[in-house]
Amino acid sequence: MAAFELIPRKSSSAPRSRRGPVSWLSVLTLAALVALVLSGCERSTTAPPKPENPSRSGGATTVFDTSDKAYSLPAANIPITKRDRFFVGNAFFKQPWVIAPASTDARDGLGPMYNTNTCQGCHIKDGRGHAPVGPNADSVSLLIRLSIPPTKQTRGDLGKFGAIPHPVYGGQLQDRAIPGVTPEGRVEVTYTEHAVTLADASVVKLRKPRFEIKDWGYGAPGDELMISARVAPPMIGLGLLEAIPEQAIRKGADPDDADGDGISGRVNTVWDFDRDQTAMGRYGWKAGQPSVRQQTTAAFAGDMGLTSSRFPEDDCRPVQEACLQAASGGTPEVSDAILDEVVFYAEHVAVPARRFDKPKQQAQGEALFKASGCAGCHTPKFVTGEHKDAPYLSGQTITPYTDLLLHDMGEELADHRPEFSASGSEWRTPPLWGIGLAKTVSSKATFLHDGRARTLLEAILWHGGEARPARDSVVQMSRAEREALLAFLNSL
């Protein structure tokens, strides 16, 4: 049970059609056709490298594209007979959800409070989100997690929710709402800058964000509120990460730093609602979700206010009366049929190939990456195990550059908000594959959990805690060495 009761909102008085399997097939097929038209079939725009070139970051699933569609392609080894599922899921990922009741009742039920009306509103072209540039800028691809410290009465809820939601505002600020419903608040960010001088006398300015919530819709939240800003991560390779055997991930964990290298990666143990038991966390900035499916349903609920069989009730609190009275888009609003296609899509978004346009410089950069200790967390290679629901992802040699473990990044990046077993200064190592194309996909893309870093060098210079020695090594590099390191990162 949650720390407070969620009250279901009323269903629409408008009649709801009850489609059979044939009708659902028609809806999904139409969605696939729309996605194909919108995407222009999203074909690769560049020729693959020579077979001996070790550039297939996602194994046989890898695609060879350097355009702004590089993050939006299906895994290369999906048979043509299965690709319709990818484009069906893509359609529901791209197309806006609408307010209920609506004639488009396969996609109605948005809200009553929400952050965006489409998945791609946050994951721009399936890529990274970005932090607002200032206090009056839109925060559409950034969200704010909320919680309060546990009490004796609520401590038991940590086992399933990882944090105690605020009794009025829940676990996520929803800064938009349908007509007649008041949004929960407005996000405002301001920045303070400080300069870092590198060994070659170059100066890099870092911006530190301060996130505030203004115009609270349902009263002041109190002094115990904890917040954490999160930008949307890219969608590539999610199914491959799920297919990495748990044992292989645990092998890299060293919670007590037994080897004395200063790196103590830990597994985040979270709640798996589908299996009704604890599981290893793999997704989210603090590894708070165990599977693509649960991550997807949680996003439908928190980001768009859409119910599913996994999260069947809207996050309306007792004081949010208009939210409780808003019309429902069905029970649930995201049917299992649609959810299955969106999950298939999310599992099979391909990873773009690594590029070797500056081979000598990139090879030097890779050597520096390893010598500086970056590979201690950003583990280059894994081999996926059997993925029974996604056989095309099984047995692949991949290079994600992540260990999927939690690491203490120090006060520099701390949000002071725990999540399951992750502390307020611990973060999951984000994958680096495809990172060199981030700004090609979306020119506004920013880096780190709250989007404070505008460049990869800025992201490196924010590293603290366990990563401080690696960061300091980069500070001491010559200009040529630093450029080689960045050339390597941009090749991924």
Number of C-alpha atoms within 10 A of each C-alpha: 10 13 18 15 12 16 14 16 19 12 18 16 9 12 8 15 10 9 10 8 10 9 11 16 13 11 15 23 16 14 21 22 16 18 24 17 11 12 16 9 12 16 15 17 13 11 9 16 15 8 8 6 11 14 22 23 26 28 25 19 26 24 30 23 24 20 13 17 21 28 28 26 27 24 27 21 16 17 10 8 7 9 17 20 21 24 27 26 23 30 24 25 22 19 17 18 22 21 21 24 22 14 11 13 17 20 23 21 28 29 35 30 27 24 25 27 23 19 24 20 20 25 24 23 20 28 28 27 31 31 29 24 17 13 15 12 12 15 24 21 24 24 25 22 18 20 23 21 15 15 11 6 8 16 14 16 17 19 15 18 18 21 23 26 25 21 16 18 24 21 21 22 24 28 24 22 20 18 13 11 19 20 23 25 19 18 25 19 18 15 15 10 9 11 11 14 12 17 14 12 11 12 12 14 14 21 17 19 21 13 17 15 16 12 13 16 16 14 12 11 16 8 7 10 15 20 20 19 20 20 27 29 26 24 22 27 28 20 27 30 25 21 25 24 15 15 8 14 19 16 9 18 20 18 14 12 13 10 9 9 11 16 21 21 26 25 25 26 21 25 23 18 16 11 8 9 11 14 19 21 24 30 21 18 22 27 26 25 25 23 23 20 19 19 17 17 21 19 14 25 23 26 26 26 26 32 27 22 14 16 18 15 19 22 30 25 18 15 13 18 13 17 26 22 17 24 21 27 27 23 15 17 25 25 16 13 12 20 19 16 22 25 23 22 29 25 27 29 28 31 33 31 25 29 23 19 10 12 13 11 18 23 16 18 22 20 13 21 23 15 13 18 18 21 17 23 25 21 20 19 14 22 18 23 19 15 17 10 12 16 12 20 29 21 18 21 20 25 24 24 22 22 30 33 29 28 26 23 21 19 15 14 21 18 19 14 20 21 23 19 20 24 18 19 21 30 28 28 22 23 22 17 26 26 20 21 23 22 15 17 22 19 13 16 25 25 24 24 26 25 25 24 24 17 15 16 19 18 18 20 22 21 21 20 19 20 23 19 16 21 21 16 17 23 21 14 17 15 16 13 16 20 17 23 24 19 22 26 20 20 22 23
